[in-house]
Amino acid sequence: MSELSGTCACGVVEYTIEKKARLLVNCHCGSCRKRNGSAFSTYAIIPKKFFTISRGDEHVKSYEAIDEGMKHFCHHCGTPIFNDNYKYPDHYMLYLGMLENQAKLRPKYNLYCDSQLPWVNKISDLANFPQSMGTES
């Protein structure tokens, strides 16, 4: 039985992981912000040998995102699934947003903090709403 599993937003691609995530990190580099459209990206670092696409492998498309790696995504809904980083050839970087049981996982490190947006450390100071506050600000 796998420790983790995940699906893309449309459910066409599904994967399983045989072992517990080795490490969760937040990456604050400009490349991750640009390619993922967010203030930072959270990844589970997984040994490749424990990762299996159990459904929809034919729907996974890839492109060389930067000189250091490849980005893999569902070509139906665009959900990013995982990255290969050539610096770490035996591991995949899985996007936290695809993982089931996300609430049980917690990042251990922030990486590339020299590129971190200045307000990220103060995010807990923002007003919180249980759902959308609508379109009025």
C-alpha positions as CSV (number, residue, x, y, z in Angstrom):
1,M,0.0,0.0,0.0
2,S,1.3,3.4,-0.9
3,E,2.1,6.1,1.7
4,L,0.9,8.9,-0.7
5,S,-1.1,9.3,-3.9
6,G,-2.2,12.1,-6.1
7,T,-4.3,13.1,-9.0
8,C,-4.4,16.1,-11.4
9,A,-7.3,18.5,-11.3
10,C,-9.3,16.7,-14.0
11,G,-8.5,13.2,-12.6
12,V,-7.0,11.8,-15.8
13,V,-3.5,11.4,-14.3
14,E,-3.0,9.5,-11.0
15,Y,0.1,8.4,-9.2
16,T,1.2,6.4,-6.2
17,I,4.2,6.5,-4.0
18,E,5.4,3.4,-2.2
19,K,7.2,5.1,0.6
20,K,6.8,8.2,2.8
21,A,7.9,11.5,1.3
22,R,11.6,12.0,2.1
23,L,11.4,15.7,2.4
24,L,9.0,18.7,1.8
25,V,10.4,22.1,0.9
26,N,9.2,25.5,-0.2
27,C,11.1,26.9,-3.1
28,H,11.1,30.7,-3.4
29,C,13.2,31.0,-6.6
30,G,12.0,33.3,-9.4
31,S,11.8,30.4,-11.8
32,C,9.3,28.5,-9.7
33,R,7.2,31.6,-9.2
34,K,7.1,32.3,-12.9
35,R,6.4,28.8,-14.0
36,N,3.8,28.0,-11.3
37,G,2.1,31.4,-11.0
38,S,2.5,31.5,-7.2
39,A,4.5,33.2,-4.6
40,F,6.5,30.0,-3.9
41,S,6.2,26.3,-4.7
42,T,5.9,23.4,-2.2
43,Y,7.4,20.1,-3.3
44,A,7.6,16.6,-1.9
45,I,11.0,15.1,-2.8
46,I,10.6,11.5,-3.7
47,P,13.0,8.8,-4.8
48,K,12.1,8.0,-8.4
49,K,12.1,4.2,-7.7
50,F,9.1,4.7,-5.4
51,F,7.0,6.8,-7.8
52,T,4.5,5.2,-10.3
53,I,2.0,6.8,-12.6
54,S,-0.9,4.4,-12.0
55,R,-3.3,5.9,-14.6
56,G,-3.0,8.4,-17.5
57,D,0.7,8.2,-18.3
58,E,-0.1,8.9,-21.9
59,H,-1.6,12.3,-20.8
60,V,1.6,13.5,-19.2
61,K,3.5,16.0,-21.3
62,S,6.9,17.4,-20.5
63,Y,9.1,20.4,-21.4
64,E,12.6,21.5,-20.4
65,A,11.7,24.3,-18.0
66,I,15.2,25.4,-17.3
67,D,18.7,24.1,-17.9
68,E,18.5,22.2,-14.7
69,G,15.3,20.1,-15.3
70,M,12.1,19.0,-16.9
71,K,8.5,19.9,-15.9
72,H,5.8,17.3,-16.3
73,F,2.1,18.2,-16.4
74,C,-1.3,16.9,-17.5
75,H,-2.0,18.1,-21.0
76,H,-5.8,18.1,-20.4
77,C,-6.0,20.4,-17.4
78,G,-2.5,21.8,-17.2
79,T,-1.9,20.6,-13.6
80,P,1.8,20.4,-12.9
81,I,2.6,16.9,-11.7
82,F,6.3,16.6,-11.0
83,N,9.7,18.0,-11.9
84,D,13.0,16.3,-12.7
85,N,16.0,18.3,-11.4
86,Y,19.2,17.2,-13.1
87,K,21.1,18.1,-10.0
88,Y,19.2,15.3,-8.2
89,P,18.9,12.6,-10.8
90,D,17.4,9.9,-8.5
91,H,14.5,12.0,-7.2
92,Y,11.3,13.7,-8.4
93,M,9.9,16.9,-7.0
94,L,6.1,16.4,-6.7
95,Y,3.8,19.4,-6.3
96,L,2.1,19.5,-2.9
97,G,-1.2,20.5,-4.5
98,M,-1.7,17.1,-6.2
99,L,-1.1,15.0,-3.1
100,E,-3.9,13.5,-1.1
101,N,-3.8,14.2,2.7
102,Q,-1.9,17.5,2.2
103,A,-3.0,18.7,5.6
104,K,-0.9,16.0,7.2
105,L,2.3,17.2,5.4
106,R,4.5,20.0,6.5
107,P,7.5,21.6,4.7
108,K,10.8,21.4,6.5
109,Y,12.8,24.0,4.7
110,N,12.5,27.2,2.7
111,L,14.9,27.3,-0.3
112,Y,16.2,30.3,-2.3
113,C,15.2,32.7,0.4
114,D,17.4,35.4,-1.2
115,S,14.6,35.5,-3.9
116,Q,11.7,35.3,-1.5
117,L,9.0,37.9,-1.8
118,P,9.2,40.3,1.2
119,W,5.7,39.7,2.4
120,V,5.7,35.9,2.6
121,N,7.0,35.8,6.2
122,K,4.1,38.0,7.2
123,I,1.3,36.0,5.5
124,S,-0.2,35.0,8.9
125,D,-0.9,38.7,9.5
126,L,-3.4,38.8,6.7
127,A,-7.2,38.8,7.3
128,N,-8.6,35.2,7.0
129,F,-11.9,34.2,5.6
130,P,-13.5,30.7,5.7
131,Q,-14.4,31.0,2.0
132,S,-14.1,33.6,-0.7
133,M,-14.8,37.2,0.3
134,G,-16.3,37.9,-3.1
135,T,-15.1,40.5,-5.6
136,E,-15.3,43.5,-3.4
137,S,-12.2,44.5,-1.6
